[in-house]
């Protein structure tokens, strides 16, 4: 109606300038009330944010378009709004004319608490006037955000101490397995990629799964216990703050039989009864056992004839061994008249018979008057001897009968 009125006045030769001003005012007023189109954004966005950072990298970038552009307000973008109070993000318009925006975190983002976020976002234009009246909003777009992990945590072992027992002489594929874990949320930083034995010069090795094996055969006599320290690395090469101790005990090879007894027992006559094997036990090595039969045999280390030394007297022994009658005793029991055997080591026998011990450090000098003077070219010296063990590693020279000068 206003336009027709203007044309009507113009035909009546009214002032052209007046009509021009009127038309200008009319179209300017029309711009305040026209907002025909809604803003447009993408239907979905994928974002990535590194934990403890605030800016989200969106693909595609956050941009809203409006077909009312370049009309002021109606063609401009004034806001991005996020639907969902649980989403810790907010959107900000960087340029109202171009519609560019940015997505930021409202606070610290922790991957260990939540790895992903999904929410709805919409764009709003500035309406038809400076007051924001008659604004329009875009369709709803889905935003999916993934949180990138930061290698914050070090590996931690599940046990404070590991123990194992091995049998000597065996090579094990795996003696035991240690295990560490990591609090980080991503596979790169939460997985354990390597284990390492910190202790130097040990006969053990460890693989990437934490299995410990021995690299050589262990000996119980050489070393009965090993203590090694083990550390772990995550896949970001972050090392465990504390290494874990591993104790490995070596046990001897099980041999079935009687254990806990000594072959030699010292006993002093007259001291009463004594238990021979108070700690003796039968080792079966976990094998089946149907019956047990034990036989004990005692032998003496006496320099005489073993346990039978009490059976025969010296005279009886001479008779048993074929000694001739009328023989002369060159080593009689020590007395006032036979003192050349007084310095010899002795061992008691039956009926006060003495048995002399010669160890190479003493001798008996037999007087000449003891030796019979009527010896012919042939005579016999008879001895009853028991040979003892050599005291050294190599057998020393032993002389039974010799003829020598002074030097």
C-alpha positions, 0 to 999 in steps of 0.5 A: 500500500505504501508503494502504490501511494508513493507512485500515486504521489509521484504521478502528481508531480510531487517531489521525487526526493521525498518519494526516494526517502520514503522508499528508503525508510520503507525498505530499511524498516522491512529488513528488521522484520524479515528472517526467512531461513534457519541456520544450517550445520553438518549432521554429525561431527567427530572430535578429538581432545587430549586429556587435561587440554580444553580445545576440541579438534572437530572434523569437519570444523564447526561452521554454521551457514544462513541463507539470509546472509548478508542481511544483518542479524537474520544472516548472522550466527549468534550462538551454538547450544549443546543439549545434555547437561552431562557433557562437560563442553561448551561452544563459542562463536568466533565470527558471527558473519562467517559462522565459525565456532569452536568447541571447548571443555568447561573443565579438566578432561580425564581419559581414565574416568571417561574415554568418549562423549556424545551429545547434540549441538544446534546453531542459532541465528541472531533473529530479525532485530538487535533484540534477537527476536524471531531467531531461528535454530538449525537442525540437531547435529550429533557430536562424538568426541574421543579423549586422547590419553596422556601417559600419566601413570607408571606400571605397578606390579600386582604383588609386592613379592614373588616366590618360586622353588626349582629343582637343581639341574633342570632347565625351566621354560617358565619358573614363574610369571610376574605381572604389572598393570597401568592405570592409563586408559589407552592401549598404548599407555596401559599395556605392559610391553616389556619386563627387565631383570635389574639385577646383574649377573644372574642365571635368569632371563625374562620375556615380554610376558613376565615369564622368568626362566633359568639360563643355566642348570642351577646347583644346590651345593653352589647356591641355594637361594637367589634374589633378583629385582624386576621392573616393567615398561608400558608401551610408552616406555614409562618405567615402573616406579618401584621394582619388585623382588623375586625370590627363587629357592633351589632344592636338591634332587630328590633321592629315595632312601634313608636321610638324616643319619651319619655313617660314623658315631663316636661312643665312649665306653661307660657313658650309657645308652645313646640314640644312634639316628635321632633324626633319621627319616625315609625319603620316598620322593612322593612315590608309592610305598608298600613296605619298609625293611631296615637292617642296621650293621655296626662296625668299629674302626678299632685298629684290631680285628673289627668287632671280633677283636674281643674274640681271640687273645694274642696267643690264640691269634698266633696259633691261628696264624701259624706262628712257630713255638718258642718265638720271641716277642719284640713288642711286649707290653711296656714295663720296667724291663721292657721300656722300648715300647713305652713311647708307642701309640697303643689301643687296648685289646683282650686280656691287657694285650696291647696293639701298637700304632705306627704313623711314621713319627715314632719307632721302637728301638729293640735292644740287642739282648732281646734278639736271640743270639742263636739265629741262623742264616734263615729266620722269620719275623712275623707281624700281625698288621692292619693297614690304615688310611693315608692321612694325605692326598697322596700316599706317603712312602711306608717302610716295613723292613729295611737295612741302612747306615747312619745317614 
